[in-house]
Each structure stands twice: as structure tokens, then as C-alpha cells.
């Protein structure tokens, strides 16, 4: 199974704690690297409701950015916690 693990019967990918992503703040224009644990990814029913978010370490602004398919793939494979948004049916 390589770098796979099973938690509560669900296979999960084990990623190193050192995974970091480059980001920038639209408020203060600072550029920095953040650990995967500092991001949140929300996957909605459409591209308009799929986004990632983080808090800028320089100015403290809450940043929310759209996440296309490639960004979703990179963040999930890097261990970013993901929330799946469901619509009431």
C-alpha cells in the first residue's frame, strides 16, 4: 500500500508534515509559504462554490480564493483538510 493508511475503514494518503504551499495575500500583498494544516478547502457543487481559505500570517486577513480542478488536486494530495459542501435535496 506504499504511503496509504486505513483509518476507520477509509483509505487515506499519508503525507509528510513538511508539505508547504506558496500563497499571497490580496490585502497586504505579502508572499509566504504555509503548511497544509493552515489551509481549508471547501468543495461545492460548482466552480463558484469550490474554494480554499487561509489566514494571512502578515496582516491577519481571512483570505478566500477560488479553487479549480488542479488546485483541488494539489491541495488534497498535499493533505489539506477538505470540507464537502452539500445542497439540501
Secondary structure by P-SEA (a helix, b strand, c coil): cccccccccbbbbbbbccbbbbbbbcccccccccccccbbbbbccccccccccccccccccbbbbbbcaaaaaaaaaaccbbbbbbccc
